[in-house]
Amino acid sequence: MGALFQRKTAMILALTLSLAITLVVLASDAELRERLGMTYWILGLAIIGSILLVLAGYVWDRTLIDRLREINQQARQQTDLAEQEIGSSEAESQDGFEAEQDEIIGVARQIERMAQSLQKMEASYRGIVEDQVDLICRYRADGILTFANSSFAHFFGQKRTKLVGSRFKVFDQGYPKRDFQGNLPERASFTCELAGAHTREPVAYQWTHRAIKTASGKVLEYQAVGHDISDRIAAEAALIEAKEAAESADRAKSEFLTVVSHEVRTPINAVLGFSRLLRETGLTPDQTEYVQNIHQSGVTLEGLIADILDVSRLEAGQLQIEDAPFALRECVADLESHFNPITQKAGLGFNIKVDPNVPVIVNGDQTRLRQVMKNMIGNAVKFTERGRIDVTMTCARNAQIDAEGICQMRLFVEVADTGIGIPAHRIKELFKPFNQMDSSSTRRRGGTGLGLVISKRLCELMGGAISVDSEPGQGSTFRFSIAMSYQKGDSQPPVRSTESTPNLPGKPFPS
């Protein structure tokens, strides 16, 4: 308790004691009571009233001092928090108010400290806001501005004193969107264009709007921060334009390849036709060999043109997948007949195995399935110098049958060889256009590198995928799957496994 309060307490106690002694003296003197009569009782009541008033004043002062001390403590806490928020480094000479200081003076000083802290906070806040290049403003619910930073004023070419009290211009464009009752949202984000005083064209700004509330949740006003996104919009437009240009060039390239492929195919067909006719005439052995070379070169060129045409169609999205019934085992048998002479000539073992669970008649694109399998087996023959090539075909059936008796299935084909294998870092490049395992100038294996690209995209168009496992020097295993369907009953009764007899024993195929 302060010295002043202690002195006041001593005086009050002394006065109370004096009045109490006076009252006791009056009460003990009977002669004085008889002499004064009624005045005696009036005087006694006055003394008692005085004692009560003095005691009441003391209690009141004590309560007031306690309340001031509480307010002082709260003010000190608020001031400390404010100084922490603004990072104040000033050392206070007082650690609160000392005991001998008056509480009222302490409260006044705390209020003064709070005012100074608020001024520092306001200065710090204004410094942060003024340093921003974004447009920052505050406004009431009716759109009247109450604050604008320097960037906002510079953009519109007006002084802040003139801007404050004017209408926020984005309100004229209907932003931010109000609800059915006409109230502004507490938070919103929107984009609008504004014409500045120093810009020839309107500038696009991304605005962030939010409500400024009191501690009780009452909305005082609203704040908006506008960020210039004109450069981003221009960059996005440039990217879209570049994308459209690239797509246009890609379409033009595909169309050109298609036209060229069709134009080249006509003379190639003539070369093949006349070479066949020429082989049927009487030729010397040398002439027969020459004609055979011409015919084989024409067939190779025809395949190349077909691959280029397929790639151009795939890139242009013009290749259609058929869904028609065909005999799957007959398709496999044709491929076996095609590759048997080739593998025999190369001295390779060749084996095709079809699981008995595979339906006899399936619905799908026979031509594209044959093309994928031909590419897979052809690559295996090309990169296998000794050993064997094994082809396995299985399927997984869906138990559900639709109203027409059609069942869905997935066909799995695996082509494994004992060839040169593929390094791990080259596997990811296999399915890129014109990629070749042997790209040296002295390479012994021909091809354009389009077969795997075409096979991958065909598998994807037929609802499947393709993958490869390989180890250099040990061989490669290509696997692909496609989605197909079959008529219930086409596979009944079960048929035996279709398995060709290996051309050569070869070395055992690694499991």
Secondary structure as UniProt FT lines:
FT   HELIX           3..28
FT   HELIX           30..36
FT   HELIX           38..85
FT   TURN            86..87
FT   TURN            99..100
FT   HELIX           103..130
FT   STRAND          135..139
FT   TURN            141..142
FT   STRAND          144..148
FT   HELIX           150..156
FT   HELIX           160..163
FT   TURN            164..165
FT   HELIX           169..173
FT   TURN            180..181
FT   STRAND          187..194
FT   TURN            197..198
FT   STRAND          203..213
FT   TURN            215..216
FT   STRAND          219..228
FT   HELIX           230..279
FT   HELIX           285..316
FT   STRAND          324..327
FT   HELIX           328..346
FT   STRAND          349..354
FT   TURN            356..357
FT   STRAND          361..364
FT   HELIX           366..382
FT   STRAND          388..401
FT   TURN            403..404
FT   STRAND          406..417
FT   HELIX           424..427
FT   TURN            428..431
FT   TURN            433..434
FT   TURN            441..442
FT   HELIX           451..461
FT   TURN            462..463
FT   STRAND          465..471
FT   TURN            472..474
FT   STRAND          475..487
FT   TURN            488..491
FT   STRAND          498..499
//
